[in-house]
């Protein structure tokens, strides 16, 4: 499975455009039009001070 993943990453890294047919584009737009979910764990993580910021 890791060889498949590496091969897929190489193919996708070379692409600058992705074309969708009408049906797939409608599906993509529907997914992107949904409101974001509130993920409590992610919210807690983002509320913590950054370990990379100078204080």
CHARMM-style PDB file with segment names, atoms N, HN, CA, C and O in Angstrom:
ATOM      1  N   UNK     1       0.817  -1.186   0.000  1.00  0.00      PROA
ATOM      2  CA  UNK     1       0.000   0.000   0.000  1.00  0.00      PROA
ATOM      3  C   UNK     1       0.867   1.258   0.000  1.00  0.00      PROA
ATOM      4  O   UNK     1       0.472   2.268  -0.583  1.00  0.00      PROA
ATOM      5  N   UNK     2       2.025   1.222   0.633  1.00  0.00      PROA
ATOM      6  HN  UNK     2       2.345   0.402   1.106  1.00  0.00      PROA
ATOM      7  CA  UNK     2       2.855   2.431   0.666  1.00  0.00      PROA
ATOM      8  C   UNK     2       3.390   2.789  -0.718  1.00  0.00      PROA
ATOM      9  O   UNK     2       3.527   3.972  -1.028  1.00  0.00      PROA
ATOM     10  N   UNK     3       3.695   1.799  -1.558  1.00  0.00      PROA
ATOM     11  HN  UNK     3       3.584   0.837  -1.306  1.00  0.00      PROA
ATOM     12  CA  UNK     3       4.142   2.097  -2.920  1.00  0.00      PROA
ATOM     13  C   UNK     3       3.040   2.784  -3.709  1.00  0.00      PROA
ATOM     14  O   UNK     3       3.306   3.693  -4.496  1.00  0.00      PROA
ATOM     15  N   UNK     4       1.815   2.355  -3.500  1.00  0.00      PROA
ATOM     16  HN  UNK     4       1.599   1.617  -2.861  1.00  0.00      PROA
ATOM     17  CA  UNK     4       0.669   2.977  -4.167  1.00  0.00      PROA
ATOM     18  C   UNK     4       0.515   4.428  -3.722  1.00  0.00      PROA
ATOM     19  O   UNK     4       0.255   5.311  -4.539  1.00  0.00      PROA
ATOM     20  N   UNK     5       0.673   4.663  -2.451  1.00  0.00      PROA
ATOM     21  HN  UNK     5       0.884   3.946  -1.786  1.00  0.00      PROA
ATOM     22  CA  UNK     5       0.555   6.023  -1.920  1.00  0.00      PROA
ATOM     23  C   UNK     5       1.643   6.930  -2.487  1.00  0.00      PROA
ATOM     24  O   UNK     5       1.370   8.066  -2.875  1.00  0.00      PROA
ATOM     25  N   UNK     6       2.850   6.437  -2.533  1.00  0.00      PROA
ATOM     26  HN  UNK     6       3.072   5.514  -2.217  1.00  0.00      PROA
ATOM     27  CA  UNK     6       3.964   7.218  -3.085  1.00  0.00      PROA
ATOM     28  C   UNK     6       3.715   7.535  -4.556  1.00  0.00      PROA
ATOM     29  O   UNK     6       3.932   8.664  -4.997  1.00  0.00      PROA
ATOM     30  N   UNK     7       3.264   6.545  -5.312  1.00  0.00      PROA
ATOM     31  HN  UNK     7       3.088   5.627  -4.954  1.00  0.00      PROA
ATOM     32  CA  UNK     7       2.990   6.764  -6.738  1.00  0.00      PROA
ATOM     33  C   UNK     7       1.883   7.794  -6.924  1.00  0.00      PROA
ATOM     34  O   UNK     7       1.982   8.660  -7.793  1.00  0.00      PROA
ATOM     35  N   UNK     8       0.836   7.705  -6.120  1.00  0.00      PROA
ATOM     36  HN  UNK     8       0.756   7.001  -5.415  1.00  0.00      PROA
ATOM     37  CA  UNK     8      -0.270   8.666  -6.221  1.00  0.00      PROA
ATOM     38  C   UNK     8       0.205  10.071  -5.881  1.00  0.00      PROA
ATOM     39  O   UNK     8      -0.177  11.031  -6.551  1.00  0.00      PROA
ATOM     40  N   UNK     9       1.018  10.203  -4.870  1.00  0.00      PROA
ATOM     41  HN  UNK     9       1.328   9.423  -4.325  1.00  0.00      PROA
ATOM     42  CA  UNK     9       1.535  11.530  -4.504  1.00  0.00      PROA
ATOM     43  C   UNK     9       2.380  12.124  -5.626  1.00  0.00      PROA
ATOM     44  O   UNK     9       2.312  13.326  -5.884  1.00  0.00      PROA
ATOM     45  N   UNK    10       3.164  11.304  -6.283  1.00  0.00      PROA
ATOM     46  HN  UNK    10       3.220  10.328  -6.073  1.00  0.00      PROA
ATOM     47  CA  UNK    10       3.983  11.802  -7.395  1.00  0.00      PROA
ATOM     48  C   UNK    10       3.121  12.292  -8.543  1.00  0.00      PROA
ATOM     49  O   UNK    10       3.407  13.331  -9.139  1.00  0.00      PROA
ATOM     50  N   UNK    11       2.069  11.550  -8.856  1.00  0.00      PROA
ATOM     51  HN  UNK    11       1.837  10.706  -8.373  1.00  0.00      PROA
ATOM     52  CA  UNK    11       1.172  11.958  -9.945  1.00  0.00      PROA
ATOM     53  C   UNK    11       0.474  13.255  -9.580  1.00  0.00      PROA
ATOM     54  O   UNK    11       0.425  14.178 -10.394  1.00  0.00      PROA
ATOM     55  N   UNK    12      -0.062  13.342  -8.381  1.00  0.00      PROA
ATOM     56  HN  UNK    12      -0.022  12.593  -7.720  1.00  0.00      PROA
ATOM     57  CA  UNK    12      -0.807  14.536  -7.983  1.00  0.00      PROA
ATOM     58  C   UNK    12       0.099  15.751  -7.817  1.00  0.00      PROA
ATOM     59  O   UNK    12      -0.343  16.878  -8.039  1.00  0.00      PROA
ATOM     60  N   UNK    13       1.336  15.550  -7.436  1.00  0.00      PROA
ATOM     61  HN  UNK    13       1.696  14.634  -7.255  1.00  0.00      PROA
ATOM     62  CA  UNK    13       2.258  16.675  -7.260  1.00  0.00      PROA
ATOM     63  C   UNK    13       2.556  17.364  -8.581  1.00  0.00      PROA
ATOM     64  O   UNK    13       2.873  18.554  -8.600  1.00  0.00      PROA
ATOM     65  N   UNK    14       2.458  16.636  -9.683  1.00  0.00      PROA
ATOM     66  HN  UNK    14       2.201  15.670  -9.668  1.00  0.00      PROA
ATOM     67  CA  UNK    14       2.740  17.212 -10.995  1.00  0.00      PROA
ATOM     68  C   UNK    14       1.548  17.947 -11.603  1.00  0.00      PROA
ATOM     69  O   UNK    14       1.693  18.622 -12.623  1.00  0.00      PROA
ATOM     70  N   UNK    15       0.398  17.824 -10.999  1.00  0.00      PROA
ATOM     71  HN  UNK    15       0.281  17.276 -10.171  1.00  0.00      PROA
ATOM     72  CA  UNK    15      -0.798  18.444 -11.572  1.00  0.00      PROA
ATOM     73  C   UNK    15      -0.996  19.849 -11.037  1.00  0.00      PROA
ATOM     74  O   UNK    15      -0.797  20.114  -9.852  1.00  0.00      PROA
ATOM     75  N   UNK    16      -1.389  20.738 -11.921  1.00  0.00      PROA
ATOM     76  HN  UNK    16      -1.551  20.522 -12.884  1.00  0.00      PROA
ATOM     77  CA  UNK    16      -1.701  22.103 -11.518  1.00  0.00      PROA
ATOM     78  C   UNK    16      -3.176  22.401 -11.688  1.00  0.00      PROA
ATOM     79  O   UNK    16      -3.676  23.404 -11.178  1.00  0.00      PROA
ATOM     80  N   UNK    17      -3.874  21.531 -12.405  1.00  0.00      PROA
ATOM     81  HN  UNK    17      -3.468  20.716 -12.820  1.00  0.00      PROA
ATOM     82  CA  UNK    17      -5.312  21.699 -12.631  1.00  0.00      PROA
ATOM     83  C   UNK    17      -6.006  20.362 -12.482  1.00  0.00      PROA
ATOM     84  O   UNK    17      -5.462  19.313 -12.825  1.00  0.00      PROA
ATOM     85  N   UNK    18      -7.225  20.424 -11.961  1.00  0.00      PROA
ATOM     86  HN  UNK    18      -7.667  21.276 -11.682  1.00  0.00      PROA
ATOM     87  CA  UNK    18      -8.061  19.236 -11.849  1.00  0.00      PROA
ATOM     88  C   UNK    18      -9.393  19.568 -12.503  1.00  0.00      PROA
ATOM     89  O   UNK    18     -10.054  20.527 -12.105  1.00  0.00      PROA
ATOM     90  N   UNK    19      -9.792  18.795 -13.492  1.00  0.00      PROA
ATOM     91  HN  UNK    19      -9.256  18.016 -13.815  1.00  0.00      PROA
ATOM     92  CA  UNK    19     -11.042  19.043 -14.208  1.00  0.00      PROA
ATOM     93  C   UNK    19     -12.127  18.103 -13.682  1.00  0.00      PROA
ATOM     94  O   UNK    19     -11.896  16.906 -13.506  1.00  0.00      PROA
ATOM     95  N   UNK    20     -13.295  18.656 -13.438  1.00  0.00      PROA
ATOM     96  HN  UNK    20     -13.482  19.628 -13.582  1.00  0.00      PROA
ATOM     97  CA  UNK    20     -14.441  17.876 -12.975  1.00  0.00      PROA
ATOM     98  C   UNK    20     -15.572  18.006 -13.977  1.00  0.00      PROA
ATOM     99  O   UNK    20     -15.781  19.068 -14.564  1.00  0.00      PROA
ATOM    100  N   UNK    21     -16.300  16.910 -14.167  1.00  0.00      PROA
ATOM    101  HN  UNK    21     -16.130  16.048 -13.691  1.00  0.00      PROA
ATOM    102  CA  UNK    21     -17.483  17.026 -15.012  1.00  0.00      PROA
ATOM    103  C   UNK    21     -18.590  17.712 -14.214  1.00  0.00      PROA
ATOM    104  O   UNK    21     -18.411  18.006 -13.032  1.00  0.00      PROA
ATOM    105  N   UNK    22     -19.705  17.961 -14.838  1.00  0.00      PROA
ATOM    106  HN  UNK    22     -19.850  17.721 -15.798  1.00  0.00      PROA
ATOM    107  CA  UNK    22     -20.781  18.736 -14.210  1.00  0.00      PROA
ATOM    108  C   UNK    22     -21.269  18.108 -12.916  1.00  0.00      PROA
ATOM    109  O   UNK    22     -21.466  18.806 -11.921  1.00  0.00      PROA
ATOM    110  N   UNK    23     -21.465  16.808 -12.921  1.00  0.00      PROA
ATOM    111  HN  UNK    23     -21.305  16.241 -13.729  1.00  0.00      PROA
ATOM    112  CA  UNK    23     -21.958  16.116 -11.721  1.00  0.00      PROA
ATOM    113  C   UNK    23     -20.940  16.200 -10.584  1.00  0.00      PROA
ATOM    114  O   UNK    23     -21.295  16.519  -9.449  1.00  0.00      PROA
ATOM    115  N   UNK    24     -19.681  15.914 -10.890  1.00  0.00      PROA
ATOM    116  HN  UNK    24     -19.392  15.655 -11.812  1.00  0.00      PROA
ATOM    117  CA  UNK    24     -18.645  15.952  -9.860  1.00  0.00      PROA
ATOM    118  C   UNK    24     -18.420  17.366  -9.343  1.00  0.00      PROA
ATOM    119  O   UNK    24     -18.138  17.563  -8.161  1.00  0.00      PROA
ATOM    120  N   UNK    25     -18.546  18.345 -10.226  1.00  0.00      PROA
ATOM    121  HN  UNK    25     -18.775  18.185 -11.186  1.00  0.00      PROA
ATOM    122  CA  UNK    25     -18.385  19.731  -9.783  1.00  0.00      PROA
ATOM    123  C   UNK    25     -19.508  20.127  -8.825  1.00  0.00      PROA
ATOM    124  O   UNK    25     -19.266  20.814  -7.833  1.00  0.00      PROA
ATOM    125  N   UNK    26     -20.728  19.697  -9.119  1.00  0.00      PROA
ATOM    126  HN  UNK    26     -20.925  19.139  -9.926  1.00  0.00      PROA
ATOM    127  CA  UNK    26     -21.864  19.982  -8.235  1.00  0.00      PROA
ATOM    128  C   UNK    26     -21.637  19.336  -6.866  1.00  0.00      PROA
ATOM    129  O   UNK    26     -21.936  19.936  -5.834  1.00  0.00      PROA
ATOM    130  N   UNK    27     -21.113  18.124  -6.866  1.00  0.00      PROA
ATOM    131  HN  UNK    27     -20.871  17.637  -7.705  1.00  0.00      PROA
ATOM    132  CA  UNK    27     -20.819  17.448  -5.598  1.00  0.00      PROA
ATOM    133  C   UNK    27     -19.756  18.202  -4.823  1.00  0.00      PROA
ATOM    134  O   UNK    27     -19.892  18.405  -3.617  1.00  0.00      PROA
ATOM    135  N   UNK    28     -18.694  18.619  -5.506  1.00  0.00      PROA
ATOM    136  HN  UNK    28     -18.583  18.454  -6.486  1.00  0.00      PROA
ATOM    137  CA  UNK    28     -17.612  19.384  -4.880  1.00  0.00      PROA
ATOM    138  C   UNK    28     -18.145  20.681  -4.279  1.00  0.00      PROA
ATOM    139  O   UNK    28     -17.808  21.031  -3.148  1.00  0.00      PROA
ATOM    140  N   UNK    29     -18.971  21.387  -5.032  1.00  0.00      PROA
ATOM    141  HN  UNK    29     -19.245  21.103  -5.951  1.00  0.00      PROA
ATOM    142  CA  UNK    29     -19.533  22.650  -4.549  1.00  0.00      PROA
ATOM    143  C   UNK    29     -20.433  22.429  -3.341  1.00  0.00      PROA
ATOM    144  O   UNK    29     -20.419  23.223  -2.400  1.00  0.00      PROA
ATOM    145  N   UNK    30     -21.221  21.344  -3.363  1.00  0.00      PROA
ATOM    146  HN  UNK    30     -21.232  20.699  -4.127  1.00  0.00      PROA
ATOM    147  CA  UNK    30     -22.107  21.049  -2.232  1.00  0.00      PROA
ATOM    148  C   UNK    30     -21.298  20.793  -0.962  1.00  0.00      PROA
ATOM    149  O   UNK    30     -21.676  21.246   0.119  1.00  0.00      PROA
ATOM    150  N   UNK    31     -20.206  20.081  -1.091  1.00  0.00      PROA
ATOM    151  HN  UNK    31     -19.900  19.713  -1.969  1.00  0.00      PROA
ATOM    152  CA  UNK    31     -19.347  19.810   0.070  1.00  0.00      PROA
ATOM    153  C   UNK    31     -18.746  21.110   0.595  1.00  0.00      PROA
ATOM    154  O   UNK    31     -18.709  21.332   1.806  1.00  0.00      PROA
ATOM    155  N   UNK    32     -18.281  21.963  -0.299  1.00  0.00      PROA
ATOM    156  HN  UNK    32     -18.311  21.783  -1.282  1.00  0.00      PROA
ATOM    157  CA  UNK    32     -17.644  23.212   0.130  1.00  0.00      PROA
ATOM    158  C   UNK    32     -18.620  24.260   0.627  1.00  0.00      PROA
ATOM    159  O   UNK    32     -18.216  25.194   1.320  1.00  0.00      PROA
ATOM    160  N   UNK    33     -19.903  24.129   0.290  1.00  0.00      PROA
ATOM    161  HN  UNK    33     -20.231  23.370  -0.272  1.00  0.00      PROA
ATOM    162  CA  UNK    33     -20.905  25.081   0.757  1.00  0.00      PROA
ATOM    163  C   UNK    33     -21.440  24.750   2.150  1.00  0.00      PROA
ATOM    164  O   UNK    33     -22.138  25.557   2.764  1.00  0.00      PROA
ATOM    165  N   UNK    34     -21.104  23.552   2.643  1.00  0.00      PROA
ATOM    166  HN  UNK    34     -20.536  22.897   2.145  1.00  0.00      PROA
ATOM    167  CA  UNK    34     -21.580  23.181   3.981  1.00  0.00      PROA
ATOM    168  C   UNK    34     -20.894  24.051   5.028  1.00  0.00      PROA
ATOM    169  O   UNK    34     -19.741  24.445   4.853  1.00  0.00      PROA
ATOM    170  N   UNK    35     -21.606  24.352   6.119  1.00  0.00      PROA
ATOM    171  HN  UNK    35     -22.543  24.032   6.261  1.00  0.00      PROA
ATOM    172  CA  UNK    35     -20.955  25.113   7.188  1.00  0.00      PROA
ATOM    173  C   UNK    35     -19.893  24.248   7.873  1.00  0.00      PROA
ATOM    174  O   UNK    35     -20.018  23.024   7.909  1.00  0.00      PROA
ATOM    175  N   UNK    36     -18.867  24.874   8.406  1.00  0.00      PROA
ATOM    176  HN  UNK    36     -18.766  25.869   8.377  1.00  0.00      PROA
ATOM    177  CA  UNK    36     -17.830  24.095   9.080  1.00  0.00      PROA
ATOM    178  C   UNK    36     -18.369  23.446  10.349  1.00  0.00      PROA
ATOM    179  O   UNK    36     -19.258  23.984  11.009  1.00  0.00      PROA
ATOM    180  N   UNK    37     -17.816  22.282  10.678  1.00  0.00      PROA
ATOM    181  HN  UNK    37     -17.093  21.845  10.142  1.00  0.00      PROA
ATOM    182  CA  UNK    37     -18.198  21.606  11.915  1.00  0.00      PROA
ATOM    183  C   UNK    37     -17.388  22.182  13.059  1.00  0.00      PROA
ATOM    184  O   UNK    37     -16.250  22.615  12.874  1.00  0.00      PROA
ATOM    185  N   UNK    38     -17.981  22.186  14.237  1.00  0.00      PROA
ATOM    186  HN  UNK    38     -18.906  21.835  14.386  1.00  0.00      PROA
ATOM    187  CA  UNK    38     -17.267  22.612  15.431  1.00  0.00      PROA
ATOM    188  C   UNK    38     -16.648  21.364  16.062  1.00  0.00      PROA
ATOM    189  O   UNK    38     -17.359  20.517  16.601  1.00  0.00      PROA
ATOM    190  N   UNK    39     -15.341  21.259  15.991  1.00  0.00      PROA
ATOM    191  HN  UNK    39     -14.763  21.947  15.552  1.00  0.00      PROA
ATOM    192  CA  UNK    39     -14.633  20.122  16.554  1.00  0.00      PROA
ATOM    193  C   UNK    39     -13.999  20.564  17.867  1.00  0.00      PROA
ATOM    194  O   UNK    39     -13.027  21.319  17.880  1.00  0.00      PROA
ATOM    195  N   UNK    40     -14.565  20.080  18.970  1.00  0.00      PROA
ATOM    196  HN  UNK    40     -15.354  19.466  18.959  1.00  0.00      PROA
ATOM    197  CA  UNK    40     -14.132  20.530  20.298  1.00  0.00      PROA
ATOM    198  C   UNK    40     -12.638  20.306  20.517  1.00  0.00      PROA
ATOM    199  O   UNK    40     -11.960  21.180  21.057  1.00  0.00      PROA
ATOM    200  N   UNK    41     -12.120  19.161  20.112  1.00  0.00      PROA
ATOM    201  HN  UNK    41     -12.671  18.451  19.674  1.00  0.00      PROA
ATOM    202  CA  UNK    41     -10.698  18.888  20.302  1.00  0.00      PROA
ATOM    203  C   UNK    41      -9.818  19.843  19.518  1.00  0.00      PROA
ATOM    204  O   UNK    41      -8.788  20.296  20.016  1.00  0.00      PROA
ATOM    205  N   UNK    42     -10.221  20.151  18.293  1.00  0.00      PROA
ATOM    206  HN  UNK    42     -11.058  19.783  17.888  1.00  0.00      PROA
ATOM    207  CA  UNK    42      -9.452  21.090  17.477  1.00  0.00      PROA
ATOM    208  C   UNK    42      -9.542  22.492  18.056  1.00  0.00      PROA
ATOM    209  O   UNK    42      -8.554  23.226  18.077  1.00  0.00      PROA
ATOM    210  N   UNK    43     -10.721  22.860  18.523  1.00  0.00      PROA
ATOM    211  HN  UNK    43     -11.523  22.263  18.505  1.00  0.00      PROA
ATOM    212  CA  UNK    43     -10.885  24.185  19.139  1.00  0.00      PROA
ATOM    213  C   UNK    43      -9.986  24.312  20.373  1.00  0.00      PROA
ATOM    214  O   UNK    43      -9.346  25.345  20.570  1.00  0.00      PROA
ATOM    215  N   UNK    44      -9.937  23.269  21.200  1.00  0.00      PROA
ATOM    216  HN  UNK    44     -10.456  22.429  21.040  1.00  0.00      PROA
ATOM    217  CA  UNK    44      -9.089  23.288  22.399  1.00  0.00      PROA
ATOM    218  C   UNK    44      -7.622  23.406  22.004  1.00  0.00      PROA
ATOM    219  O   UNK    44      -6.864  24.143  22.636  1.00  0.00      PROA
ATOM    220  N   UNK    45      -7.221  22.687  20.966  1.00  0.00      PROA
ATOM    221  HN  UNK    45      -7.836  22.088  20.453  1.00  0.00      PROA
ATOM    222  CA  UNK    45      -5.839  22.761  20.501  1.00  0.00      PROA
ATOM    223  C   UNK    45      -5.504  24.166  20.021  1.00  0.00      PROA
ATOM    224  O   UNK    45      -4.436  24.688  20.337  1.00  0.00      PROA
ATOM    225  N   UNK    46      -6.405  24.783  19.261  1.00  0.00      PROA
ATOM    226  HN  UNK    46      -7.273  24.358  19.004  1.00  0.00      PROA
ATOM    227  CA  UNK    46      -6.138  26.114  18.715  1.00  0.00      PROA
ATOM    228  C   UNK    46      -6.176  27.190  19.796  1.00  0.00      PROA
ATOM    229  O   UNK    46      -5.598  28.262  19.617  1.00  0.00      PROA
ATOM    230  N   UNK    47      -6.843  26.922  20.910  1.00  0.00      PROA
ATOM    231  HN  UNK    47      -7.313  26.051  21.056  1.00  0.00      PROA
ATOM    232  CA  UNK    47      -6.893  27.888  22.012  1.00  0.00      PROA
ATOM    233  C   UNK    47      -5.626  27.868  22.860  1.00  0.00      PROA
ATOM    234  O   UNK    47      -5.389  28.792  23.639  1.00  0.00      PROA
ATOM    235  N   UNK    48      -4.808  26.825  22.717  1.00  0.00      PROA
ATOM    236  HN  UNK    48      -4.999  26.075  22.084  1.00  0.00      PROA
ATOM    237  CA  UNK    48      -3.564  26.739  23.472  1.00  0.00      PROA
ATOM    238  C   UNK    48      -2.521  27.672  22.874  1.00  0.00      PROA
ATOM    239  O   UNK    48      -2.533  27.919  21.668  1.00  0.00      PROA
ATOM    240  N   UNK    49      -1.632  28.186  23.690  1.00  0.00      PROA
ATOM    241  HN  UNK    49      -1.623  27.986  24.670  1.00  0.00      PROA
ATOM    242  CA  UNK    49      -0.549  29.026  23.157  1.00  0.00      PROA
ATOM    243  C   UNK    49       0.349  28.208  22.231  1.00  0.00      PROA
ATOM    244  O   UNK    49       0.581  27.022  22.465  1.00  0.00      PROA
ATOM    245  N   UNK    50       0.839  28.838  21.204  1.00  0.00      PROA
ATOM    246  HN  UNK    50       0.651  29.802  21.014  1.00  0.00      PROA
ATOM    247  CA  UNK    50       1.706  28.160  20.260  1.00  0.00      PROA
ATOM    248  C   UNK    50       3.076  27.911  20.869  1.00  0.00      PROA
ATOM    249  O   UNK    50       3.650  28.810  21.483  1.00  0.00      PROA
ATOM    250  N   UNK    51       3.612  26.696  20.707  1.00  0.00      PROA
ATOM    251  HN  UNK    51       3.145  25.966  20.207  1.00  0.00      PROA
ATOM    252  CA  UNK    51       4.966  26.448  21.202  1.00  0.00      PROA
ATOM    253  C   UNK    51       6.027  27.119  20.327  1.00  0.00      PROA
ATOM    254  O   UNK    51       7.200  27.152  20.697  1.00  0.00      PROA
ATOM    255  N   UNK    52       5.628  27.651  19.178  1.00  0.00      PROA
ATOM    256  HN  UNK    52       4.675  27.625  18.878  1.00  0.00      PROA
ATOM    257  CA  UNK    52       6.561  28.259  18.240  1.00  0.00      PROA
ATOM    258  C   UNK    52       6.605  29.788  18.338  1.00  0.00      PROA
ATOM    259  O   UNK    52       7.461  30.427  17.726  1.00  0.00      PROA
ATOM    260  N   UNK    53       5.690  30.365  19.100  1.00  0.00      PROA
ATOM    261  HN  UNK    53       4.994  29.846  19.597  1.00  0.00      PROA
ATOM    262  CA  UNK    53       5.631  31.826  19.204  1.00  0.00      PROA
ATOM    263  C   UNK    53       6.564  32.318  20.299  1.00  0.00      PROA
ATOM    264  O   UNK    53       6.709  31.683  21.344  1.00  0.00      PROA
ATOM    265  N   UNK    54       7.189  33.450  20.046  1.00  0.00      PROA
ATOM    266  HN  UNK    54       7.071  33.966  19.197  1.00  0.00      PROA
ATOM    267  CA  UNK    54       8.022  34.076  21.077  1.00  0.00      PROA
ATOM    268  C   UNK    54       7.113  34.741  22.084  1.00  0.00      PROA
ATOM    269  O   UNK    54       6.172  35.450  21.726  1.00  0.00      PROA
ATOM    270  N   UNK    55       7.404  34.505  23.334  1.00  0.00      PROA
ATOM    271  HN  UNK    55       8.168  33.930  23.625  1.00  0.00      PROA
ATOM    272  CA  UNK    55       6.556  35.127  24.369  1.00  0.00      PROA
ATOM    273  C   UNK    55       7.319  36.126  25.172  1.00  0.00      PROA
ATOM    274  OT1 UNK    55       6.763  36.741  26.082  1.00  0.00      PROA
TER     275      UNK     55
END
